[in-house]
């Protein structure tokens, strides 16, 4: 895997590989990707690849992400079948999408009602605090869920579950409050890099996740 894979691109791939009907949310994702390409470019037309992925669905597809936090049931097949037809480092794009797909498989096993309540609690606290406090709020919510226990995920390392939970919370916050997405995205990247980087490094980097 190339050096272009970073926490930012993995998280973005995770967010993009969910079908959502909210145009405002999609617009925020586009803006976020453009900002990332200016700071840490991965590939020149990554967005066109994502849009081609989105076009694989019909508007009424039952697999799309709804505002209750449910995930697209067909995403794994799409990630397997899609071949990057782009210029630039296609290997990095494919790697980012495969890593995201692996994490989505774990996310699919989460109790969505529990995650939705956690997202609502987190959003309510975020709206009453300045953005500099969001990292601690995210950390509190992830750790609370881990202490509470996540049934059915005992086969996964605790850190991998925490990583998935973090990304799911970003997804849900973005769907419910799109204007907060870009700021909370940065919060999540900071949280992952500060708390889970050792785990990622011990796996041999993102490619081992």
Residue pairs with C-beta under 8 A, 6 or more apart in sequence:
1 91
1 92
1 95
1 205
1 206
1 207
2 89
2 91
2 92
2 95
4 40
4 41
4 42
4 43
4 89
4 92
5 42
5 92
5 95
5 96
5 99
5 205
5 206
5 207
6 40
6 42
7 189
7 192
7 193
7 206
8 36
8 40
8 185
8 189
9 36
9 40
9 42
9 92
9 96
10 96
10 99
10 100
10 103
10 206
10 209
11 167
11 170
11 185
11 188
11 189
11 192
12 29
12 32
12 33
12 36
12 96
12 185
13 96
13 97
13 99
13 100
14 100
14 103
14 104
14 167
14 171
15 29
15 167
15 170
15 171
15 174
15 185
16 29
16 33
16 50
16 53
17 53
17 72
17 75
17 78
17 79
17 97
17 100
17 101
17 104
18 64
18 65
18 71
18 72
18 75
18 104
18 171
19 54
19 57
19 61
19 63
19 64
19 65
19 72
19 75
20 26
20 64
20 65
20 175
21 59
21 64
21 66
22 67
22 175
22 178
24 178
24 179
25 174
25 175
25 178
25 181
27 178
28 174
28 178
28 179
28 181
28 182
29 174
29 181
30 47
31 182
32 181
32 182
32 185
33 46
33 47
33 50
34 47
35 182
36 42
37 44
37 46
42 88
42 89
42 92
42 93
42 96
43 49
43 86
43 87
43 88
43 89
43 90
43 92
43 93
44 86
44 87
44 88
45 86
45 87
45 88
46 86
46 93
48 86
49 82
49 84
49 85
49 86
49 93
52 82
52 85
53 78
53 82
56 78
57 63
57 64
57 72
57 74
61 72
61 74
62 73
63 72
63 73
63 74
63 75
64 72
65 71
65 72
65 171
65 175
67 175
67 176
68 112
68 116
69 112
69 115
69 116
69 119
69 168
69 171
69 172
69 175
70 112
71 104
71 107
71 108
73 108
75 101
75 104
76 101
76 104
76 105
79 97
79 98
79 100
79 101
79 104
80 101
82 97
84 90
84 93
84 94
86 93
95 206
95 207
99 206
99 207
99 209
102 209
103 160
103 163
103 164
103 167
103 209
106 153
106 156
106 160
106 161
106 164
107 164
107 167
107 168
109 152
109 153
110 150
110 153
110 164
110 165
110 168
111 150
111 151
114 145
114 148
115 145
115 165
115 168
115 169
115 172
116 172
118 141
118 144
118 145
118 169
119 168
119 169
119 172
119 173
119 176
120 176
121 141
122 137
122 138
122 141
122 169
122 173
123 173
123 176
123 177
123 180
125 137
126 134
126 137
126 173
126 180
126 184
127 177
129 137
131 183
131 187
134 183
134 184
134 187
135 187
135 190
135 191
135 194
138 166
138 169
138 184
138 187
138 188
138 191
139 191
139 195
141 169
142 162
142 165
142 166
142 169
142 191
145 165
146 158
146 161
146 162
146 165
150 161
150 165
153 161
157 199
159 196
159 199
160 199
160 209
162 195
162 196
163 192
163 196
163 199
163 209
166 188
166 191
166 192
166 196
167 188
169 188
170 181
170 184
170 185
170 188
173 180
173 181
173 184
174 180
174 181
174 184
174 185
200 206
200 208
200 209
203 209
